[in-house]
């Protein structure tokens, strides 16, 4: 039966508001953490290089990501004990203060120590902030709300990555480090206005239980496979595309996150109306298709199209998997969902970059992209099992 215009209007009228004062205030810490992290992300490896060459650059980035994952694992327990505000404020502080201290020394040990602290802080902000955000968004509009927060955090990342490199080249490292520190520290002012704890329904879900639960593990594995390609694109596309086609790299590296950001929003709106479970498989197939198209490294137009196709699939998966995971736990399990999803993101990116480097050295870039696309397709099995909406919770078995 077709819905009448009056019924549709009534349905829209009862939808709860999305942009509430607490959510708008939460945007401040999202912006501060994202801008601080991404301003320094590509700059610190260059700052570390005189201390030990390319190995020092890799060590700095590796320390940052390792500490981020460690912070993500620890955050749910810290939030349970100290509340959202304390953990989020400490996370922002650990992003900001060490950034300001970076110019004090160019010794590799000092740089690695700073990266460890900043990674730990970023992990705190991702998981504590993510769980708090999910609590502030109405369940009926969760997909749309998470997409909006993704845009708020994604746009500064798009701007800050190239801006940090440009500022370092034209104004020196000191300005980049000071700016990165200031963004994070300024955002702390918004934290006292956020809820410290939210009324949680159901029982708490630990990290171990969340990883064992098929209802959370399947979407996390699917998302990790796509995140693996995201790390590969950022790291290796400039190396794989050479000669006259290198101009396409800059376009592709803009198109991919832009498409992901736009389609994350679309997926959120569609998911709220029709369910997010049905979006997981299409998102995975688009991600795999974009990866396979990257085989044509000598064709600039194809490279840009491939980045757009992959970005579309990745954006859909970002929203659909996270929304689906939140729907499968009670409110008390939101911290664990945020941790598991962010761990899947970071581990997927890190493992993908390392494995692809070894693979490309043995096979060349076209074959490496082809084999990676096939590897992504192996996640079709868990994606297919999540194709239809389920009432499964984290406490349910496989």
N, C-alpha and C positions, 0 to 999 in steps of 0.2 A: 504494500500500500504506500502510495506516494505521500510524503509529508507535506502538509499544507503550509503556505507562507506564515500563517498565524502560529502554527505549532513550531515552525523553525525559529520564529522570532521569540516565542516563549522559551524555547530551549536555550537560545543565546542569552536570554535575560537572566536565567538562573545560574549561568556559569559563574563561578567565583572569580573575583578580580585576581589578576596575575601580578601586576606591578604594585605590590604593597610597600609601605615605608620600610619594613625590615629588609625586603629583597633589594630595594633601591640602595639601601645602606650597605648591603652585602656586596653590591657591585663595586664599591670603593676598594675593598680589600682584594677583589678579583683583579681589578685594573692594576693596583699597586704591585701585587705579587707577579702578575704576568709581565708587566713592563720591566720590573727589576730583574727577573730571571732571564728574559730574552735579550735585554740590552747587553748583558755580559756573556751570553752563551757562546757566540762566535769570536768574541774579543779575547777572553781569558786564554784560550789555547795559543793565540799569537803572542800574548804577553809572556807566556811560559816558555816559548820556544828558545829564546837565548839561554835559558838555564839548562837546556838539555836536548835541544833539537825537537824533531817530530815526536820522539818518545815522550818528552815532557808534555807536549800538547795533548797526546793521547791519555797520559796519566791524569792530567787535570780534568779532562772531560769524563774519564772513567770514574774518578773519585766523586765527581759531582753526581753522576747517575747512580753509582752504588749507594751513596749516602741518601739519595732521594728515595730509592726503594726501601732502604732500612727505615727511614722516617715514615714511609707509608705503612710498613708492617707494624710499627710501634704506635701509631696515632690512635686507633680505636681504643686501646687500653688507657692511653693518656687522657682522652676525652672523657671516658667513663669516670676517671678519678678526679680530673681537674676542671672539666667543662670545656665548652667550645671557645669561650673568649680567651682563656689563658693559653690554650694550645695555639690558637690562631695568632695571638699577639706575639708569642714566643717565636712562632714560625716566621712572621714578618720581621721580627728583630734579627733573627739569624740570617735572613736574606740581606738585611740592610747594613748592620754594623760591620760584618766581615768585608762587605764590598768597599766600605769606606777605608778599611785597613789595608786593602791590597796594595796601594802605592808605597806602603812603608818598606817593602822589600820585594826583590825579584828572585829571591831564593826559592828553589823548587819546593822545598819542604813547607815554606810559608804559603805558597800558592796552593799546594795540595790541601793544607789544613783549612784554608779559607774555603776551598771548593767543598770539602767535607761538611763544614758548618752550613754553607749555603744550601747544599743538597738536602741536608737534614731539615732545614727550615722550609724548603720548598715542599718536601714530602708532607710536613705538618700542615701547610696551607692547603695543599691539594685535597687531602683526605678529610681533615676537620672542616674545611670550607665546603667541600662537596657534600658531605653528610648534612651540614647545616642548611645548605641551599635546598637539598631535597626536602627537608622538613618545612621550609618556608614556602614551597610551591604547592598549590592545591593538587591533590592526586588526579583530579579530572583534567588538569592541564599540565601534568608533569613533563610530558614530552616537549611541549612548547616552551615551558619554563626552563628546562635544562638546555634547550637549544639557544634560548636567549642568553643565558649565562655563558654558554660556549662562545657566542659571538662577542660578548663583552670581554672575555679573556682572549679570544682569538685575534681580534683586530689589533690590540696593542702588540701582540706577538708578531703579526705581519709587519707592523711598522718598526718595531724595536730591533728586530734581527738585522735588517740592512742599515738602520740608523746607527746602531752601535758600531758597526764596522766603519761607516763613513766618519763618525765622530772621532774614532780612534786614529784614523788616517789624517784627518784635517785639524783636530784640536788636541790630540793626545789622549793617552789612556786615563789620565786623572779625571777628566770631565765625564767620561763614560762611567767610571767607577763611582764618582760622586752622584751622578744622576741615578744610577741603579740603586744605590743606597738610599737616596732621598725618596724615591717612589715607594719603596717598601716601608720605610720608617714613617712617612706621612700617612700611609694607610692605617697605621695602628690607631690613629685618632678615631677611626670609625668603629673600632671593635667594641668599646664599652656600650654602644647603642644596640648591639646585636643580642639576641637571646643567648644566655649562658648554657641553659639546658632546655630541651623541649620535652613535652609530654610524650613518652615512648610507649607504644602498645606492644604487646607480645614480649617474648623473652629475647635476651641478647644473643647474637650469633657471633661466635669467635672466628678469627681468621682461618684456623685449621678446619673448622666445620664448613665455613664458606667455600674453601678450596675443595673439600670432599663432596660438596653438594652438586649433583648434576645440574640442578636448576640454575646455579650460578656459574659452574665451571664451563658449561657448554658455550654460553655467549661470551665468556671471558676468553676462551680459547679461540673462538672465531675472530674476536676483535684483535687478539694478539697477532694472529696471522696477517691481518691487514696492517696493523701497526708496524710489523716487520718491514713491509714494503715502504712505509712512510720514512723509516730511518734510512733505507737504502736509497730512496730518491734524493733526499737531502745530501747524503754523503757522496754518492757515486755518479749521479746524473751529470754533474759538471766534468767528471773524468771520462765518462763513457761517450759523451757527445763532443767531438773535436772539430777543428777546422772551421769551415764556413758556417757550420750548423750551431756553433757555440752560442750565437745570439738567441737561439731558441731556448736555451737553458734558463735564462733569466725569465723569459715569458712563462715557461713551464713551471718554474718554481714559484711564480705568482699564481698561475692558474690553478695549480693543485690545491693549495690551502684556501683560495677564494671559492673554488667549487665545493670543497668540503664544508666551509662555513655556511654557504648558501643552502646546501642540501641537508645540512644538519637541521636547519630551521624548517625546511619543507618536511623532513622526516618527522620532526616533532609534532607538527600540525596534523599530518596524516595519521601518525601513530595514536594521537589522542582521540581521533574519531574512529579509527578502524582497528586499532591494536598494533603494537610495535613488533609482535612476534613475526608477522608476515613480511616484515621489511628486512629481516636478518639475511635470508638467503639471497634476495636480489642485490643487497648491498655487497655481499661477499662475491657474487658472480661479476658484478661491475668492477670490483677491486681487482679480481683475477684477470679480467679482460684488459683493463688498463695496464697491468703489469706485463702481460703478454705482448701488447702493442709496443712496449718500450724496446722490444727486440730491434726495431727499425731505428737504431741510433743514428744512422746517416741521413734520415729523412726528417728535417726540422718540423714540418707540419704534423707528421705522425707523432713525433715526440710530444708536441703541445697537446694534441688530441688525447694521447695516452695519459698525460698528466691530468687532463680534465675528466676523463672517464674514471681513472683511479680516484681522483678527489671526490667525485660524485659518490662512488661506492663507499669510500672511507667516511665521508660525512654522514651518510645514511647509517652506517654501522656504529659510528660514535654515539649517535642519539638512540638508535634502536636497542643496542645491547645494554646501555646504561639504564634506560627507562625500563626495559624488561627485567633487569636484575633488581632494581628498586621495587618493582611490583611483586617480586617473589619473596620478599622478607617483610616482617613487621617493622614498624618504625624503629624499634630498638636495634635492628640489624643494619641500619643505613650506613653506619661507620664502616662496617665490614664490606659492604658493597662498594663504597667509595674506594676503600683500600685495594680490594681485589681488582677492580676495573683499572685503577691507576697503575697497579703493579703489572697488569697485563700489557698496558700501553708502554711502560718504560722497558720492561724486559723484552717485549717484542721488538722495539726499536733497536735496543742494544744488541740482542742476539742476531737480528737481521743484518745489521751493519757488519758485524764481525764475520758471520758465516758467508755473506755475499762477497766480502773481500777475498776470502780464501777461494771461493768458487770461481770468481772472475779471474783470479791469477792462474787458475788451472784451465779454464774453458774459454776465456774472453767474455766481454760484456754481453753481447747478444745472447749467447747460450746461457749465461748466468741469469739474465732476465727471464728467458724461457723456462728454465728449471724452477726459478722462484715462483713464476705464475702457476706452474703445475703444483708446487708445494702448497700454495694458497688454496688451490682447489681441493686439497685433501680435507679442508675444514667444511666441505659440503655436508658431510655426514652429521656433525653436531648442529650445523646450521639448519638442515632439513628437519631435524628433530625439534627444533624451536620454531618451526614454521607457523604453527597455530597457537593461539592463546592458550595458556595453561594456568591453573590455579596453584601450581607447585610452589612451595616455599623452600627456604634453605634447609628446613628440617627434613625434607622429603628425600628419599633415596633416589638412585638412578632411575 
